[in-house]
């Protein structure tokens, strides 16, 4: 089969064949894997997306050799993944120094927020001391692992992209895009501690235990972020959540 035939075959799978879309039950916390969907199939889900980014990864490359940088990346991504999965989140994408988790089912907003605050605490209290001990060059040049998280909730279409043996799950909707944008927001100076940002819809669905700490609000807002010609309101927090 020539290249033109191959291209047309892909268009047959993705464009010329009508797409069949089904809706996932709200009570079902599962998220399909890419290879569980056909190329002309989609799944509508009500989901909360969490994006967690490592900050200053370019500075890491300058501060450490390639092996040490790889160890640092793996530590951040692996610890973040463990936390997300522990709270029944589903990992469907890695993008360099960023991990994406999808939460569905009951209490999805609570679990996403708790994951983000767990990650903040783990990075500051557990991971960074180990990195500075095992890779002294990082501490010597003043490089410290930091991260930000963005969270948003909404109806999203999941679809399969790629080809056999090399598939990926794509998410179409405002929620994944807003979560990614919120994780890109940076704060300097006294603002640097605010590393968790959530969309207004996510905040509205949080339980009181995830809004308040000892009677005090953990969140500030609302703030505004522009995306795709629209304005989205969000909240921010400097709180962490410990675990044992």
N, C-alpha and C positions, 0 to 999 in steps of 0.2 A: 504494500500500500504506500503510495507517494505521500509527501507532506501535505499537499492540498486535500487529499482524501482524509488524512488524519485530522486536519483542521475542521473539515466539514462534519466529520464524525463527532467531534466535540460539540459543535453547534447543534447537531441533532439531539445530543444528550441534554444540553443546557438551555437552548432557546426554542428550537422548533417543536419540542415535545412539551405540551402543557404541564405546568407544575402542579403537583398534588400536595396540598397543605392540610395537615391535621393539627388539632390543638391538644396539648398535653393537659391532663387533669391537674387542677391546682393542688390537690392533696398528694400528688406523686412527686417525691423529691428528686427523682432521677433526671439525668440529662443525657441524651443520646450521644454515642460516639459517632464520629464522622462516617465510619464504614457501616453503621446501622441504618443510614439513610441512602436511598437511591439518588442518582444525580438529578432526577426531576422531582424529588420529594423535599418537603420542608416541614418543620415542626414549629408551631407557635407556642411560645412559653411565656409565662409571667415570671420574670427572673430579676434577681438583684446581682449586679456585676461589681466585682472588686478588682481594681487594678492596683498593684503595688510596684513602685519603681525604686530602684537604687539611685541615689543622687551622686553626682560627680564621678561617674564611672571613667570619664576621660582623665580625671586627676588620679584615679587608681592606676591607670596604665602608666602614668608618669612616675608614680611613687613606688611601684613594685615591678619585679620581673614578671614575665608571662605566666610562669607556673604559680606564683603567689597571687596574681590577679585572677587566674582561673579558680584557685582555691576559694578566693573571696566571693566570686560570682556564684560558685556552687553552694557555698555556705548560705548565702542570702536566699537564693532561689529554693534550695532544698528545705531550709527552715520555714520559709513562707508557705511552701507547698504542704508541708506536714501540718502546719497550723490550719490552713484552709480545709484540708481534707478531714482533719480531726473534728471540725465543725460542720461536716457533711457538705462542704463545697466541692465543686468539680473543676478540675484543671483542664482547660481546653486550649490553652495557648501560652507559649513563651515567646518573648520578643526581646532578645538580647538581655538587658538588665531589668526586664519587666515580666511579671507573671499575672495572668488573668484567671480569676476564679468566678464560677457561676453558682449561685445559690437559688434553689427553687423549693417549693413546698412551704409548710408552716414555718413561721418565724424566720423567714429568709433574710429579712433586713437586720434583725437582731444578730443572727449568726455571722453575717458579713461584717457588721460593725465590730463585733467581738473579735473576729479574726484580725481585722486591721489593728485594733488596740493591742491584741496579743503580739502581733508582729512588731509593733513599735517597742513594746517592753522587751521582747526577746532580742531585738537588734541592739538596743541600748544596754541591756543588763547582762546578757549571756553571750551573744555572738561577738560583739566588739571587744570585750576583754580577752576572749580567746584569740581573736585575730591579732591584737596588739602583742599578745604573749608569743604566739607562734610565728608571727611575721613582724619582727621588731621594726623593719624599715617603714612600715605604715605609721607607727607611732612617732618615729623619729622625724618624719616629714610633716606630721600633723594631719594625716589623712584618717578620718573617722567614718565608719559606715553609717550612713543616714538614709532614710527612705521617706516616701510619701505614698499615701493611699487615696484613691478616688472611688466612690461608691454611688451607684444610681440604680433605680428600679423602673421597670416598665415591660410592656409586651414586646417580645423580640422574636424574629423569625430566624431559626437555625437552619442552615443548609450546608450541603456537602460540596466542597471544591477540591480540585486536583484530579488525580487519576489513580488507578489501582496500584497499591503499594506506596502511594505518596498523597494521602488524603489529609484535608484539614477541615475543621468546622468553622464556618463563617457566621457571624451574628449581625443581623440587619435590624437596626432600630435606634432610637435616641439613647436608650439606657447604656449600651456598651460604649457609644461615642462620648456620652457625657462623663461616664466613669473614667475613661481614658483622659479626657480633657482636665478633669478635676485632679487627677494624679500628676498632671503637668504643672499645676499651680505651685509656685515657690514663694517662700517667705524668708526674709532676711532679718538679722538682729533679733529683736524681741518677738518677731513674727515667726521665727524659724521653728519654734516648738509646735506650731499648728500644722500637723502633718496628715491629719485625717479629715477629708472633706466628703460630704454626702449631699446628694440632691434633695430638694424639698420633699419629693415624693417618698424617698427612703425615710427621711426624718419623720414624716407624718405617720408612718407605719411602725415606728419603733415602740417597744414597750417602755413603761416608765423606768424600769431598771436599766435601760440602755440610753435613757435621756438624762437621768439624774444620778449623782453620786453623793450620798449622805445629804440629800435634800437640795443640792446645788446642781444647776444645769451644767452638763459637760460640754454644751454646744454654744457657739456664738453664731449669730446670723439674724437675718439672711444677708448674703452677699450675692452679687450678680456676675454671671459669666456668659459671654456671647458665643454662640455656636450655630453655624448654618443660617445666619440671618435672624436668629431668635435669641431671646435672653432667658437664661435659666437661673433660678435662685438656688442657693446652696448654703449649707452650714459648715462650720469647721470646729475641730476639737484639738486640744493639746493633751488630752488624757491618754493614759495607757491602761491596760488590763493585765494583771498578773496571772500566772498559772503555776501549778506545781505537778 
